[in-house]
Amino acid sequence: MLVNLSVWQSLESLKAYVYQSLHGEFFIKRRKWFERYQGEHFCMWWVPAGYLPTVEEGKAKLEYLALYGDSPECFTFVKPYLAPNLVV
């Protein structure tokens, strides 16, 4: 299992990295290197500044997304949610 968990300051900066940087070329070629995963493999959620989510939390968010779809709890680029007012 390959786990990638990262924290970004904005949806815009993440989207630019994923689709408009050198990463985008690798993103396109990923099907050559990895088997197609049958299930949710990517989601986003808002966290307070300085907070570091865990792998277990990431797994729970993916399960939530699979059950309920995009929501303020976790979402994808298809239907992003604005950041709530998080207490730091």
Secondary structure, 3 states (H helix, E strand, C coil): CCCCCCCCCCHHHHHHHHHHCHHHHHHHHHHHHCCCCCCCCCCECCCCCCCCCCHHHHHHHHHHHHHHCCCCCCECCCCCCCCCCCCC
